């Protein structure tokens, strides 16, 4: 009996499922997301797709639940306890204006309103010594009052608790005595590192969504069990690792970007198989598009992330979250993104989306605004009778009517020109974002192949690549559910961090070794409790030139440090900025450990034998600059390795459609990936 592995991803519009065995991808499922009860769509997909659920030995799940709860403010009634004089850190932020000359600058509202932020008499100094003892009676009075007022959760963030957590721990004990129903989070456990605002923001966000996340994950466990699957699900983390349900429920902020992380992992796996260690991953779904750099065979990871930005491309306009996250840029353009004419009479697309409820107009579910999917349907890129393999018919006439009324008429252009304007606008938006994202990381996007996936990714991928000047586009098999595929390539893993600031010349290497040993011990305990036998650890130093405000991540090479540390820092700095820094000393701010289990060995080829029929299934009129042209349509499942197709052409599979414009050509690789030369 062959074991099965299942990946499930809940997105803003669709919930995706992928099933693998040793031979490759053997089943795929996709359905509209059930926003009122997200786990319901997962249970329905499992029941509909799996014929022998008892053969499943692993299920990995990713979700946008945490992100959505933070954006929509659907978390717990929350209070903050801070060191006396520092309760307003959430509102003061860093006193940085992301738009210097905007007199009406907008910032996201803090998760904790001011009347629920409280000063607590206590003070620990930077070296961990106690200046002012904790006033436990004050904490007890606050706990009693908060419980009486119906507060559900408390975030505790005291100064320098990352050096000495004793006051935070004692405050939690006092609250447990007087108000046992309160859910409490400590900054020294959620994010034990320097920077007060980010630490307070992250701790508040974690406990704000903890109850919601825990209830969802327990519901998911039950539905997985009712579907006949024995093993408990694992949950995708934002940094590309996976964790148990218990760990994810304790640190829900760690699954903030779990879905997009799966897509980045899939891109790295396919790239590695093709000998491409560096590439640009482009994921376009129904609600958003994500772009991620794959460097050296792995997605880049950052510890600076923001949720609910007022302006998506402007750092500083959102809620900061200090956790390891796959480094990507996310923009509000997906298949469901709404197109409109703005106050200046110009076409604009997104960031608001029709989602799955009501969805694009062509879904026939009550949508009234034109979307990107409506435009792609009008242009002939999508077959109204083959969406989701024919399970969901699209209303072409309704799409034409809404674009004619709300876009073409006001602009004074024809229907096709208006629809193509929407399509091209989205391509340019994504190309601009990709260019900025790559250049900021020292990469030239024109030199990188682009790996495109997501339900709408292959429709727009070649257009984005042309705008970037990219040399190659790769559309993998099962592109429409690629994030779910990527979940199955991830090991059990978790990150740990300690702040210990010192110049490199002043470091006590024995103390640093003790910090690393402490974090590695925590990693061993956590992963072995989750059933992992072999645990490996990677060490990282976050370093900067003295006087700089931010640091870069430098791998610590075992057996070669500390002698190699400064040289490695200099090389990493030069790679990022194309120059070395000032002639000053170098210091370390944070030490990190990533503890991981073994990387799963998976076969990602589509296990569908090409049929004997003709791959070309017909043709239809599709619009490209200059007008509609007769365009060949191919069945992806009948293409064979080595086949070549010249544009214009359209290649269809159940979950996605690849558009090959005139002048481009496509070949089929041995793993069934489609490689397009733009």
N, C-alpha and C positions, 0 to 999 in steps of 0.2 A: 504494500500500500504506500503510494507516494505522498509525502507530506506536502501540505499547501501552506503558503504564506500570503496574507491578505493585507493590503494597504487601503485605508479609507481616509478621504480628505473632504472636509466640509468647507465649501467656499461661499461667497456671498450670493451666488446664483445657483450653482450646481453642487451636488455631493457626488464624489467620484470614488470608484472602487476598482482595484486591480488585484488579480489572483495570479501568483507565480508558483510553479513547481521547479524541479531541477532542469526541466527542458526549456523554461522561459515563461513568458506571459501566456496564460491559458484561458483567462476570462477577464472581461471588463464590464463594468456597470456604471451608469450615469443617470441621475435623476435630479429633479429640481429640489433645492434645499427647503426644508420645512422649518422656517424661522421660528414659528411658535413653539416647536418642540424638536430641536435639531437632531437629537439621537433617533427620532422616529425614522428619518430618511435612511440612516445607517442600517437600522434593523430591517427595513423594507428591502434595501439593496442586497443585504446578506441573504435574506430568504429567497429573493428572486434569482440571485446569481449562483449560489452554491448548491450543488446537488448532493454533495457529501460533506457537510460541515464538520463532521467528526474527524476528518483528515487534516483540519487546520491546526498547525502547531505554533503559529505566530500570527498576531494581528497588531498592526501599528496604525495609530490614528492621529490625525492632525486637524486642528480646528481654528477658526477665526473668532471663537466665542469671546476670548479675553479682550482682544482688540475692539470688537464691537461693543462690549459692555463698557469699556472705558470711553469710547467715542460717544455712545448714546447715554452715558451716565446712568446705567442700570445696575449699580452695585449696592453695597450695604450703606446704612446710615453710619457715618464714620466720624470719629474724633481723633485729634492728634495731641499727644503729650510731648512737649519739647522743653529743653533746658530754659530756665527763666531768662526772658529777654529775646528768645529766638523763635517764638511761635509763628511769626510772620514770614519765616524763610520761604514758605511755599508761594507767597504772593510777591515778595521782594525779588525772588528768583536770583539772577546774577546782575540785575540792574543793566542788562544788555538789551539794546534796541535792535531787533533784526532789520528794521527799516528806520534808519537814523532820522530822516526828515518827515516821517509820517506822524502828523500831530494827532491822528485818531487811531493810533496803532492798537491792534487787537491781540489779546493773549487768551489762551484757554483758561477757563475758570478753574481754580484749584479744586481738587476732589473734596477737600475739607473746607467748609465755609469758616469765616473768621470767628464766629460765635462758638464754634466747636473746636477751636485750637486753644490749648491751655499751656500756660507757663508752669513749670514745676521747679521749685527750689532745689537745685543740685548743681554741681559743676565738677567735671573731671578735666584735667589739663591734658595738653598734647602728649606728655610723656606717660600718661596713664595714672598719675597721682591724683588724689582726691583733694580738691580745694574746698568744696561745700558738700557736706553729706546729703544724701537723699532725704527729703522730708516725707517720710512714709505716711504720716497722718494726713498730709495734704493729698497724696495719691489716693488714700482710702476714701476721703471725702469726695474727691472727683469721681472715683469709681462708683460709689453709691448714687451720686447725682446722675451720672451718665446712664446707669441702668434704669433709674426711675424715669428718665426722659426718652427711653426707647432706643437708645443708641445700640447698634449691633456689633460694632467693631472699633478697635482702637489701634492706632499706629504709634509706637514709641520711638522717638528719635532724639537721643541726648548727644550733646557734644562729645566728640572723641570716644564714643562707645566702641568704635572699631579697634581701639587700643586697649580699653578696659570696659568690658560689657557688664560689670557687676551691677551698676545702678539700673540699667534696663531690665536685667533679669529679676532684680528685687522688686521693681515696680510691677512687673508681670505677676509675681507671686502675691503681692498685695491686692492687685485687681482680682486675682482668682479667688481670694478669700472673701472679698466683699461683693463681687459681682461675677460669679462663676459662669454666667451665660454670655459674657463678653468674649468675642474672638479677638485675640491680641497678637500683633506682629512686632518683632524687635528688629530695628535696623542692623544691629550687630549680627543677626542671623540671616536676614534677607540679603543684605549687601554690605558686608563688613569692610568698607574702604572709604577713603577720604573723599571729600567734597559734600558739604552739608546739604545743599539744596537738592542735588541729585539723589542723595541717600534718603532724604525725607520723602521726596516724590516717589521713589521706587517702593519704599516700604508702605506708603499710603496706598499706592496702586495695587500692591500685592494683596493686602488684607481687604481692600475694597471689593475685589472680585473673587475672594477665596470661597465664600459660601456658595455663590452662584456656580463656580467652577466645580466645587466638590459635589454638589447636587447633580450637575450635568454628568460628571464622570461616573458617579454611582449608577445613574440611569443608564449610561452607556454600557457599563459592566453587565447590568441585568439584561439588557436587550441582546448583547453578544451571547450571553449564556442561553437565553431563550431561543436564539437562532441555532443552537446546537453546537456551539464552539466551546471547547473545554478551557483552553488557556485564557487567563485574564489579558485584556488588551494592554499594550504599551503605548505611551504617548510621545509624540514627536516634540522635541525641544527646539527653541528658536536658533540654537547654535549648531544644529545638525546632528545632535545625539538623540537618544531616546531614553525614557525613564518609565518607572512603574506608575500606576495610577496614584498610589499613595504619595510618591514624591511630587508628582505633578499637582496634586491637590494641596500639598503643603506650600509649594512655590509656584502658583499659577502664573506669575509674571514671567516665568521661564518658558511658557508655551505661547507667548505673545504672537510670534511670527512662525508658528510651527508649520503651517501649510506651505508658505513660500520656501521655507528651508528644505522641504522635500524635493521641490522642483530643482533647486540648486544642486542637491546631492545627485539627482538623476543626471543632470547635465554633466557633472564631474565624472560619473561612472561611464556614460557613453563616450565622453571625450577621451578618457583614459583608454577605453577599448579601441578607439580609433587613432591613438597616438597623439592626441591634441591635449596637452596639459594646460594650455591657456586658451580661454574662449569667453565669449559674452553670452550669458544665458538670458533669454527673453521669454517671459511667461505672461500671456495675456488671457485672462479669463472673462467672466461675465461682468465683473465689477471693477477690477483694477488690472494694471499691467505692472510687472515687476522686472527689474533688470539687475543682474548680479554678475560680478567678475569672478571667473574661475581662474585661479593662478596656482601654478605648480601642482595641478591635479586636484585642488580642493577649493571650495568657496572661501572667500575672505570673510573673516569674522570681526565684528566691531563690538565695543562695549559702550558706545554712545548712540542711543536710539531715542526717537521722539514719537509719541503717539498724539493723534488729534491735532496735527499742525493746522494753524489758521491758513497758512500758505504752504503748500506741499513741498516746494523747492527751497524754502527759506529756513535753515536751521535756527533754532531759538524761538520759533513760533508755536512749539508744541509742548506737551508734558514729557520731560526727560525720564527715561527708564534706564537704569544702570545695570544691565544684565547682558551676557554674551548673546549676540544676535547675528545671524548671517547678514553680511554687509550688502545691502541692496537698496535701490531706490524704487519707491512705489508711487505711481501716479494714477490719478483717477480717470483712467480711460480703459474701458473694457467693452465687451459686446453690448452690455446694457446701459452704457453711458449715454446720457441724454444730450442731444444737439439742440441748439437754440440760436436765435439772433439776439445779440446783446444790445445794450442801450446805445452803443455807437453804430449799430447797424451791421456788425460783423458777426460771422459765424464763429461759435465757440462750442466745444464738446466737453462734457463732464464738469467737475468731478462727480456730480450727483448721478445716481444710477437707478434704473428701473428695477434692478435686482431680479429676483424670481417672482416676487409679488408686487406689482402686477406683471412685471417683465416688459420686454419690448412689445410694441403694438402688434407685430406679426405673430406673437405667441397666442393672441386671442384670449388673454386673461384679464382684460380691462385696462391695459396700458393706453395712454392717450398722447404720449410725447415721443417724437422720433428718436431713435437710438442708432448706435453703430451697427447693430445686427440688422435693423430695418434697412439701413443703407446698403450693407453688403448683400442683402437679399435682392434689393432693387437692381443692383449692379450685375446680378447673375452669378455671383461668386458662390452662393448657397443654393442648394436644390430644395425648394419648399416641400417636396415629398420625401426627402431623405435625411431630414434633420434627426439626429439621434437614431440613425439607421431606419428612419421611417416611423418611429414610435410617436413622433410629435410633429404634426403637420403645421407648416407656417402659412400665414395669410399674406400672400404677395400683394393683393390689391389693397389691403388695409395699410401695408407699409408704404405703398406708392401714394396713397391718398394723404397720409399724415406728412410725408416729406414734401409733397406738392403744396400742401396748405401752409405748413409752418416754416419751411426753409426755402423752397424754390420760388414761391410766390413773393414773399417779402424781399428776396434778393433779386428778383427779376431775371432768373435763369431757368433753364430747362430742368426737368426732373432728374435726368441722368447726371447732369453737371452738378446739381445740388447734392445728390447722393455721393458722387465721387469727391466732392469737396469735403464731406464728412469723413470719408475714408482716408483721404490724403492728409487732412488736418490731424487725424489721430496718428498717422505714420510720422509726420514731422514732429509732433509733440514727443513721441517716444524716442525718436532719433536724437532730438536735442537733449533729452534727459540722459540717454545712454552716453552721449558724447561728454557731457559734463561729469557724469559718474566715473567714466573710464579715465579721463584726463586727470581728475582729482586724485586718482590712485596710480598715476604714472604710466598709464597704458594708452596706446593709440587704437581706438576702436576699428579703424580702417584695416588694421593688420590682423584682426582677430576673426576667426569664424564665429558665426552667430548660431546658437542652438535655440530653436524656437519651438514652443509647446504651449499647452493650454488650449481650451476649446477654440479661441479666436486667434491664437498666436500664428499658426501657419497661414491663415488668411492674410495677415498683415506683415508677416515676417520678411518677405522679399522686398516689399516696399520700404520697410524700415532699414533693411540692409543697404538698399540703393541710396537712401538718404544719408547713410553713414559712410558709404564707400566701402562697405565690408566685402571681402573677397569670396565668402562662401556662407550658405545658409544650410543648416542641418535640421530636418524635421524627423524626429524619431518615431518608431512605431508606437501606437497608443499615446500619441502626443496629447490628446484631450484629457488624459488622466495621469499625466506624467508626475505630478506631485505625489500622488498615491504610490506610484512605482518607486519614486525616490525614497519613501519612508522605509522600504524594505532593504535599502543599502546601508542603513545607519546602525552603528553599534550602540549599546547602552553606554552612556557617557554623562559626566557632570563636571562643572567648573567650580573651582574654589579660588579664593583670593584673600590676601592679607596685605595691609598697608604697613610699610616700614621704610620711611623716607630717609635716605642718606646718600651722600656723595660716594661714588665708586671707591675713592681712595680711603673713605672712612668706614666702609662696610666691615662688619664682623661676619666672616664667612661661616663661622660655626653657628651663629644665630640665624643666618639665612638658611643654612642646611636644616636647622631645627624647624623653621617655618615650613619649608618644603616637606619635611618628614611628617609634620602634623597634618598638612593638607592631604598628602598621599595616604595617610592612615585613614582619614575621613572617607576618601574615595574608595579605598579597599572595603571598608565596612559597609558603605552604602551599596556598592555594586555587588558584593558577595551576598548581601541580604536579598538582593534581587535575582540571585541564581547565577551570577557570573563567576566562573572559576579562574579565568586568567585576566588580570587587570594590568594595563600599562598606563604609564603616566608621562605626560609631556610638561616641561617646565617653561615658563615664560616670565620675562622681566619687562615691566613697563618703565621706559627710560626717557630722559630728556636732557637737553643742555640746561645747566643751571640758569635760572632766570626765565625760562620758557614757561608758558601756562599749561601746556598739554604735552602728552608723552606718546611714544610709539611703542609697539609691541615687538620684542626681540626674543626669539627662541633661545633657551639656555641649553647649550650642548653638554651633555653629561661627559665627565672625564676630561673636558677641555676648558672648563671654566674654573676660576674667574678670569684666567689670562685672556680668553677669547671674547669676553663680554663687551669690552669697549670697541674692539674691532668689528664685532657683529653689529653693534649699535650704529657705528659709522657707516657700514655698508648698507644697512637697512634704511638709514636716513637718506643716503645718497640715491638709493633706488627710488624712494618716494619723491624726493624734491630735486633730483639731478644736481645736487651740490652738497657740500658738507656745511656744518653749522659754524658758529663763532668759535673763537679760540678761548673757550672757557671749559670748566669742569663738567663732567657728566654725572647725573644722579639717577637713582632708582626710586620710584614712588611706590609701585605695587609689585607683588610677586604672585604669580598665578600657577595653578596646576590644573590640567585637564586629565581626568581619570577616565579610561575607556575600556570596554570589553572588546572582544575580537570583532573585526569587521565582517559582516555576513558575506558569504560567497553566493552570489546570485547570477543567474543567466537572464539577461534582459532582452533577448531576442523574442520577437513575436512568434509564438509556436503555432502558426497557421500555415499549413502547406499550400503553396500557390496552386490554384485550380488549373484545369486544362482549358478553360474558356478564354475568350479574348478579353484582355485587360481593358481595352477601350470599350466603354459602355454606351457611347453616343456623343452628342455635342449639344451645346446650347449657346445662346447669345450672351456674351459677357462684355462689360464696358471697360475699356482702357483708354488713356488719353487719345482723343481722335475719334472715338465713337465705339459702337458695339461691333464686335467681330465674332465670327463663328469659332467657338472654342471647344477643343476636344475634352471629353470628360473620361477619367479613368477610375477603375475600381482598384484601390490600393491592395486589396487582398489577392488580386490576380497578377500583380506585378512580380517579376522575377529578378534575382540578383543580376546586375549588369545591364538591365533595361535602361534605355535613354529616351527621354521625352523632351522635345523642344517646345517652348512657349509660342503662342498662348495655350495654356492647358490648365485643367483643374483635376486634382487627384483627391478622391473622396474616400474617407473611412467613416466608421460609425460615429466617432466622437469629434472629428475635426476635418477640415478641408484645407488642402494646400493649393494656393493660387500661384501659377507660374506665368508671369506677364510676358508679352512679346519681347524677344531678345534674350531671354533667360533660358537655361537648359537644366535638366534634372537627370541624375543617374541614381540607380537603386544599389545600395551597398549590401554586403553579405548579411548584415544584421537587420536588414529590411529598412534601415534609415534612408530617407530621401535627401540627396545632397544637391542643392541648387547653386549654380553659378549665376549670380545676378546679372 
